[in-house]
Amino acid sequence: MTLNLEAHLLEGIDVFNFLQLIVSTPKDLAGKSYVLVTKSLLSQLPQSTNDTIEHCLRHGFVEVKQLGRSNEYWITRKGLEYYHIEDSRGARFKVS
């Protein structure tokens, strides 16, 4: 994970911006986007970022693949559709 991604996650992030982080990362060979987050970073995240990630998981915007010392957060089709709708409207949804 790059320092820029870490900084965004550590400062607190909303749903749209979390999805935007995933969308803006390089895609894998299948053309899918994901963010790799270490478990040590996960333990340092503010509650607002944890709430955002849980919200995204609960609503099917992302899927998580748990690896040894990290988690991969993959954007789903539903998450990508939500991201594009919100991006076109200029709206942002903040988990409180």
Buried (B, 14 or more C-beta within 10 A) or exposed (E): BEEEBBEBBEEBBBBBBBBBBBBEBEEEEEEEBBBBBBEEBBEEBEEBBBBBBEBBBEEEBBBBEEEEEBBBBBBBEEBBEBBEEBBEEEEEEBBE
